[in-house]
Amino acid sequence: MAKKQKHIPFLKRPWVSSIGVFILSQIIFITFEVTGWIPNYRDIGGTLFGRITESSIFKDWFTFYETQHFNLLTIFFGIVFLVPGILGAIKNVFSPRSTI
């Protein structure tokens, strides 16, 4: 006898919340950039993160915002939230479904 697959509501799926966190962070970053309300972070010059943000590939390819901190956080959130979210969505779309 085939097991019935439990129906999970769309908004409770893990990949939806993962992509939602990434989109929410981008909305917050855009709001901060537009309004000029940027948190006063410590200077990252001379640190590992400072060297990453000053590298040529980071300056050429990953300049989403004027603030280096937001660019670095966008890359981090993209790796941590967006990539697993997209992979989860692809797995969900192409997974075999029970017809019962």
N, C-alpha and C positions, 0 to 999 in steps of 0.2 A: 504494500500500500504506500502510495506516495505521500510524503508529508506536505501539509499545506504551508505555504510560505506566508509568514506574518506580514500584513500590510503595514508599512511604516509611512506616516504622513510625510509629505514633501519637505516641510520645514524642519523636521526632526532628523533628517538624514545627515550623517556626519559631513559629507562633502558640501552640502549646502551651507552649513554653519561655518565651515572652513573658508569657503569663498566669500561668505558674508562678512567675516572678520576682516579679510583683506580689503573688501570694498569699503567697509566702514572706516578703516584706518586711512584709506586714500581720501575719503570725504573729509575726514578730520584734518589731514595734511593740507588739502586744497583750501579749506576754510582758514587754517592758520596762515597760509601764504597770502591769501587775498586780503585778510583783515590786518595782517602785519603782527598779529599776536603770536609770537614765536617764543616758546619757553627758553629761558636763559640757560643754555647748556654750557658745560665747561668746554674750554678750548681743546680740540682734539689734535692740535698740531704736535708732532713729535711722537705720537703714540702709534700703535699698530693700525687703529682705525684712521688716524690722520694720514698715514702712508697709503692706505687703501684708497681714501677719497682723493688724494693728490695724484694717484697713478693716471697715466694717459688713457688707459682703457676705461676707467671709471669716469673720467671727464668727458670722453668722446661719446660713450654709449649710454651711460646711466645718469644723465642730467635731467631728471624729471622735474625737479624743484630747484629754486635758487639756493636753498639751505642745504648744506652738505649732510647734516644730520638726517634730514628727511629722505634724501637720496639713499643713504646707507640703511635706514630703517625700511624703506620701500624694497630694497633688494633682499633684506633679511626676511621681511614678511612675505615676499614673493616666494622665497625658497621654503619657508616654514608652513605657510598657509595655502598659497595659490597652487603650487605644484601638486601637493597631495589632494587638494580639492578637485583639480582637473582630472587627475588620475582616478579618483573615486567616482567622478561623474562618468568618465569613459567606461569604467568597469560596470557601473550601474546600467548604462545604456546598452552595452553589448553582452550583459549576462543573460543566460537562458532563464526564462520565466516559466513558472508553473501555470498551466492553463486551467487548473481546477478551481 
